[in-house]
Amino acid sequence: MKNCTLCGKEFDEAADRSLYAEAGEWLAGEVWQDAGELCPLCLENRAKLVMMYGHEINS
């Protein structure tokens, strides 16, 4: 179990993830270099926000 660096919530790294969380994990590794540090909910939220507002990443 780890603690999320954004929200502080404890999470299991081995738990199943949604497609949004998988996209967020990719962003964590490729864009923000904090892979493995965020809980699935924060990963999902990051992916959704990037889809809406991250035009420089989406192009």
N, C-alpha and C positions, 0 to 999 in steps of 0.2 A: 504494500500500500504506500502511496505517495500523496503528498499534498500539492494541490494546484498552486502555481505561482501567481495566478491572477485572482482567484476567488478564495483560496485557502482551503477549499473542500478536499477531503480525503477521497482518493479514487484508486481503483484497481487497474493497473496498466494492461492486464490480460483480458479484461472484460470485452465483450462484443461491442463494436462501434457502428454507428449509423454511417451512411454515405457522407453526410455532412461532416461528421467527426473525422472520417478518413480524409476528406478534402482539407479540413483544418489541420490535420497532422502533416499533410504534405506542405501546407503553407508554413507550419511551424518549423519544418526542416529546411525548406528552400528560401523562405523570405525572412523570417524572424529568428532563426537558429535557436529555438527553444523547444525542440521536439522532445517529447517524453515528460514535459514539465506541466502540461495543462490537462485538466479533466475533460472528459468527453463533452460536457455541456459548453465549456468555454471554447473548445475546438469547433463545435457546431456553430456557436454564435460568431466566431471569427470567420468561418467559411461563409456564412450568410451575409455578414457585413461586407466582406470583400466582394461577393457577387453583386451587391447593391452599389457599393461606393468605390471599389478598388479598380477603377477603369484602367489604370496603368498596368495592373497585374493581369487583367482579363484580356488584354489585347495581344 
